[in-house]
């Protein structure tokens, strides 16, 4: 599965972003802060703000799984004291730029962290298997959201009992089945 930053702000990308926020999407450079850690954007930005480097900007990081869907996950970037906005969190896949949509109606409290809601998806395909795959991923994301809790700076979404474990495994098999059906073509 190759999900990455959209190649541009297409009509579909713009429509999806309007569903997320009234603010226009923008391409931002990724300039990882020295002590920043992947997957810890909210804490990385809070640390930089505490050190006087700027202020947090909350919104969505937009990804594209070409031909299948667009996806938005909650994210934080830094507005430098100069006014420039950049992503200071390193990405596991080495992204050099991101597509970001600010959401001025939402923020993250690092002093009382809670798991963020599941990613939003916008289908680019009418294929039934793609729809079923996205639906299975939505169920998996919702399971993680409902079962997640912060342990330090990370969300632990480990199933808490045998029933939850079986449910998680069933959803995982469903995701795998549809992923194989779509990508195996």
N, C-alpha and C positions, 0 to 999 in steps of 0.2 A: 504494500500500500504506500503510495507516494503522495503524501499531503504536504503542500508547500505554500509559500506566499503566492497569491495570484500574480500573474504576469503583468497585469494592469488593472485599471478600474473600468472594467467592461460595464455594459448596461445591466447585466445580471448582478454583478458585484455591487453596483451602485444601488440597485433595487433592494438587495439584501441588507445593505448598510442602512438604508432608510428605515427598514423595519426595526433596526437596533437602536438608532439614535437620530436626532435631528441634525447632528454635526456631520459635516462631510468627512469621508475617509481620507487618510493621508498616508503616504509612504514615508516611513521613518528609518533612519540609519540605526543599525545595532552597534552600539559602542559599549561593550561590556566594561563595567566598573571592576577594578582590580579584585575586590573581595566579593563580588557578586557571584551567586550560585545559580545554575540552571534550575528552572521550575520554582524559583522563590521570588518572583517579580515583586510581590507586595512588600516583602521584607527588604529586598534589595533597594527599592525606591525609598522606603521608610528610613533605612540606614543612611542613604545619600542625603535625604532631606534633613535628618537629624544632624548630619555633618555640615549643613549649610550649603549644599551643592545645588539646591533647587527645591521644587515642590512636586508632589505626586499628581499625576493625571491618570484617572481611572477610565476604563472603557473595555474595548474588545480587540483582541488579536484575531484577524481574519485569515483563514486558510482556505485553500482550494484543493479538492481532490478532483483533478481535471476530468470533465465529462460526467462526473457523478454528483458532487455536491460542494457547496461552500459551507464552512463551519466557522463559528465565532466562539472564542473562549474568553472569559474575563481575564483582564491583563492590566498592568500598571506600567507607566513609563514616567520619565522624569522631565519636567520643564526646568531647564537650567536657569540660573539667575540672569543669564543673557537673553532669555526668552526662547531659545532653541529647545525643541523637544526631541528626545532620543530614547531609545530602548537601551537600558543599561544592563539588562539581563542576558547572559549568554544563552544561546539556543543549542540544544543537543544535536540538531541537524546542521549546525553551522550557518544558519541564515545570516546574511549581511544586511538585509533590510526587511522590514515588516510592513504589513498594511494594518493600520490602527484606526479605530473609530472611537472617539471620546464619548463617554456617557456621563454628562454632568449630574445625572440623577442618582448615581451610585458611588459608593466608596467602600473601602475595606478598612476595618479597624484592626491594626496589628496587635493592639493590647487585648482584644477580645476576638481572636480569629475564629471564623466558622467557615466550613466548606462553601465554595461558591456554587452557584447553580450550575446545572449541566450545560454543556455546549449547545448552541443553537445551530441547526442545520437548515440549509436551503437547497432543495434538490435541483439538480441540473438535468436530470434524466427522468423519463417517464417509465423506464423499464421496471416491471414488477419486482424483479430480484433486487434491484438497487433500492427500491422503496422498502422492501422487507429487510434488507441489510441495514439501512439507516434506522428503521424502526427497532431492530434488535440492538443496535448501538445506543439508541435513545433509552431503551430499557436498562442496558448495562450502566449507562451514565447515571440514570435515576437511582439505580441500586447503590452505586458508589456515593451519590449525593446524600441519600437517606441514611447510609451506614457509615459515612465519613465523620471523622473527628480529628481535630488538630492535636498532634503530639509534637511539641516543639514547633518547628517551622514546616512540618510536613503533614499532609493529610493521610491518616491511616484509615483505610476502608476495608480492612480485613473482616470477613464475615465473623460474627460474634458467636454463632452456634451452628450445630449441624444442619438445621433446616435452612439457615441463610447460606451456608456453604453449598448445599445442593442446589439452591436457587441460583446462586452466582455461577456455578458450574454449568447449569442448564442454559442460562443466558449466554455464557461464553461459547458453548457448543453451537448454539443458534447463530451467533455472530460469525463464527468460523465457517459454518455451512454456507451462509449466504456470501461471505467474502470469497470462498473457494468457487462458488457458482458464478459469481460476477467476474472475478479476475482470471479464472481458469479458461475463459473463452478465448 
